[in-house]
Every structure is written in structure tokens, then in C-alpha cells.
């Protein structure tokens, strides 16, 4: 994994920490014909890097304005990004993926508890201790006929230092997933990165 990608995934984790698991408000785009399989969102600097106003085109493109925090993201069906952070007794997973990966229509993001069901069992901490899920949140957004879902799950673990990794179950739950760029950010600057696939579902923390 290159360092630019690592930085981007790091922003994913940081965004969740700062925004209290609500990185982006929901948004519905008007219907547009199905797009090609893969598309890269426009590269735009994040607001905090580029000053206050990037949005000269507010009047005709208002639904694009939910992009803050997701600047420069890659939208590729089959691909996804995951960040796992450990802080005190808590392990937080953030997974961002195209709605198509979940078998969903990208212009009709799921809502409420229906959306939260997509977080059920997507991952499990690995190691000789007990963890219990304490929080779950799912947000979606659409952009020019494409849509992403961001899932966050928080576990509280008894002896969290015994947690050795995280198993991602999306490949069996949702066959639309092909590969997931994953990073782990632990205490004292501990980091790990890997690409997960159906044949390699575990992110090792060391
Ligand atoms: Zn798409």
C-alpha cells in the first residue's frame, strides 16, 4: 500500500473520531441512468487544506456539497476501504464502500434501522478475550448516480491488548465485495495495513 493511500485511509479513521460517527449527512440524488462500472470521484482538496470556500457552483450542484470529508475518494465497485482504530478499551471499525457492493441500488440509499442491518456481523475482533458491540452507525450518500455507505461499529473489549486482529466477513455476506484496503491504527503509533479479499479476510494488528 502506498503512503498516499495510507494517509487517505487515516483520514477515514480521523473523520469518524472527529465527527462522532456521523461523517456525512444522508443525501438522495435524482435518478440518472446507470453509470459505468467504475468511476473516480473528482479530486478536490479537503476543506481544511484548501481554505473556506471551494463551492462556486452551489446553485446548480447543491447535492454534491456533502462531499466534505470524502474529498478525492475512489469509487470503484467491488472495492472498499476500512480503518480500525484502538483507543482505551474500544475498537472502532469504519468501512466505506459503494452501495453496489451490498447489492443495493446506488441512487436509493437505505435508511434507519434497515441501513443498520447491513452492519450486522460484518467483522469480528480476533484474540483470546471478550468484546461486545457497543455502537453501530450507518450513513449513505449519493453522487451523480453513484452511492457509498459508511459503516461504523464500536466494540468494548475486556483485555484489549489481547486483540490480535480483525476478521472481515463482508466477502461472504455480500459477494459484491472483492478487495478492501485496510489499515489499523493502534496505541503509541502502532500501524498495520493490508489488502483483504475473500481468500484473506483477517487484518493482523502487528
Ligand atoms: Zn457506483
Boltz pocket constraint, residues with backbone or C-beta under 6 A from the ligand:
constraints:
  - pocket:
      binder: B
      contacts: [[A, 36], [A, 37], [A, 75], [A, 77], [A, 98], [A, 100], [A, 106], [A, 145], [A, 146], [A, 147]]
      max_distance: 6.0
